Amino acid sequence: MNDIPTIKTPAVHNYRPEFVQQGELTKEFGVVEKPLTIFERLYNNGGLRKLAILLIIGAIWETYARHLNNPLLVPTLTDTLAAFWEAIAEGVLPGRVATSVRLLLQGYGIGLLLAFVFTTLAITTRLGNDLLELLTSMFNPLPAIALLPLALIWFGLGDKSIIFVVIHSVLWAVALNTHSGFRSVSNTMRMVGRNYGLGGLGLVFKVLIPAAFPSILTGLKIGWAFAWRTLIAAELVYGAASGKGGLGWFIYESKNQLEIPSVFAGLFAVILIGLFIENVVFRFIEARTVRRWGMQT
Amino acid sequence: MNSMPISAPLLEVKGVTLQYKTREHLVTATYRVSFDVHPSDRFVLLGPSGCGKSTLLKAVGGYMAPTEGTLKLKGQVIRKPGADRCMVFQEFDQLLPWKTVKKNVMFGLESSGTLRGKAAEERAMQYIEKVNLTKFTDAYPHTLSGGMKQRVAIARAMAMEPDILLMDEPFAALDALTRRKMQDELLQLWDDTKFTVLFVTHSIPEAVLLGNRILMLSPHPGQVKAELNSDGTDPVDRTGKKLSDTIHDMLFAEQVEEMAAPGQIPMPVRNRLPAAPANVAPSRIEPPIAGGPLT
């Protein structure tokens, strides 16, 4: 350690000469930026790719149905589409859809309101937190449709029973996601809110809800999917006692009359509405909120 | 400076003991800490991790109550968070991602009811200009760099024109160059408005550069070790020792033996370093960048 050798090497270790580029730098690298070809750009569009897949599936369906030649089991795609247009033209399907959507929106709305009350209680009080955790762990795994028999006894045959099960299907999914979203809001952000005098509901509305919006939106999506499924199932089970039935009843009725293309047309409508909500409504909300805010990529 | 009467303290911290509970322990963060912050002070709380400086700042912010002692702002006991003390945090998520730069700065003004509408907007713009972010008024935080985010946070706090600005290692998450720039900008802002700031850091160079008064805390639990003046130039005292070195030696007085521990530069190497003029002396174990962490 102490025997420092006499200096033989230069002061700078690994000496190499310095250099500076003289004059213009080379321009031989080809393109810096050029537009992609039309095909490349079309292929980058996810919607177009999916549309292509859809067309292929449709073609397979049509071929298989024609090959099977049994409209009672599998009607052709063209028959289904024809039945679909006919049901729309006659005004049957739009009426059924309107009934279903009205019930859905009522149940969904009330469900969200209750979820909001529960989660607000849960983040403001410890007992509220316990209550919500207990209730969600009990009711979340319970299929909403399983409550329909009870609902029928309590509320009778009618909209109320259906709305009850829809509420049940929405409430827990949304509450669970909103609550976990609230809890994952960083302490720093809460402290910022409190620094500027926010507390209680002010903090919930101005900081927690927007900060937890990605989770809340996930909850809304899951809740919507649950509600839609539950609604159609409930309508299938007990049909239309209150006069006009919904989409589920349309499917059930068509089956009873052995109008299989109409059954497919009913299912088609269920899928279309699902796609519309998921890909248009929620996509729009997402683009205007979490994506713009950089909270989700 | 020498015989001028001292103004009444703006912030009085008297014998403050802070304790908090984790799941398993009761932790004493600071023990009987006292200090006074006067108007237009750039008061720095300096100490290694675990000296309770951040906890102390939270207590001044009103986020936690002391188990012993009192904290007073303008003679009033601090009981809860309030807009008369604005915090700037280290974390970038102190900005609300769903609001643009302007809306973020306005958020404080409007939430606290200080200013509304047009008036809030004007005040916000004024402070956004002060931190040189006019071009980014309508940008969302996720499109900004770390330094810019911190400047927005500083603008938001300063726009409130609070009695005291509380800064919790606001530049610690920035890269060395940005950090250096932000320190200069903060000093410029101070030259402009002479605000009062309580600044927490664990970097000695940062404390020496930014503070006019430096409170040194010892770790586990935090106790006052010294209170020194600084003029930002890291002056050399009568014995030829720089202020930063004095601070360093004081904070590490008991830890000299530990310095040869793995990962640190062992003592023999330091002893072999050639003698050099005082102003270029290799500064102990600190990284060569300005504002390198102390621990």
Boltz contact constraints between the chains, C-beta under 6 A:
constraints:
  - contact:
      token1: [A, 186]
      token2: [B, 93]
      max_distance: 6.0
  - contact:
      token1: [A, 188]
      token2: [B, 89]
      max_distance: 6.0
  - contact:
      token1: [A, 188]
      token2: [B, 91]
      max_distance: 6.0
  - contact:
      token1: [A, 188]
      token2: [B, 93]
      max_distance: 6.0
  - contact:
      token1: [A, 188]
      token2: [B, 94]
      max_distance: 6.0
  - contact:
      token1: [A, 189]
      token2: [B, 93]
      max_distance: 6.0
  - contact:
      token1: [A, 192]
      token2: [B, 94]
      max_distance: 6.0
  - contact:
      token1: [A, 194]
      token2: [B, 81]
      max_distance: 6.0
  - contact:
      token1: [A, 195]
      token2: [B, 81]
      max_distance: 6.0
  - contact:
      token1: [A, 195]
      token2: [B, 87]
      max_distance: 6.0
  - contact:
      token1: [A, 196]
      token2: [B, 83]
      max_distance: 6.0
  - contact:
      token1: [A, 196]
      token2: [B, 108]
      max_distance: 6.0
  - contact:
      token1: [A, 196]
      token2: [B, 111]
      max_distance: 6.0
  - contact:
      token1: [A, 196]
      token2: [B, 112]
      max_distance: 6.0
  - contact:
      token1: [A, 197]
      token2: [B, 83]
      max_distance: 6.0
  - contact:
      token1: [A, 197]
      token2: [B, 111]
      max_distance: 6.0
  - contact:
      token1: [A, 197]
      token2: [B, 112]
      max_distance: 6.0
  - contact:
      token1: [A, 198]
      token2: [B, 111]
      max_distance: 6.0
  - contact:
      token1: [A, 210]
      token2: [B, 98]
      max_distance: 6.0
  - contact:
      token1: [A, 293]
      token2: [B, 97]
      max_distance: 6.0
  - contact:
      token1: [A, 293]
      token2: [B, 98]
      max_distance: 6.0
  - contact:
      token1: [A, 293]
      token2: [B, 140]
      max_distance: 6.0
  - contact:
      token1: [A, 294]
      token2: [B, 97]
      max_distance: 6.0
  - contact:
      token1: [A, 294]
      token2: [B, 140]
      max_distance: 6.0
  - contact:
      token1: [A, 294]
      token2: [B, 142]
      max_distance: 6.0
  - contact:
      token1: [A, 295]
      token2: [B, 97]
      max_distance: 6.0
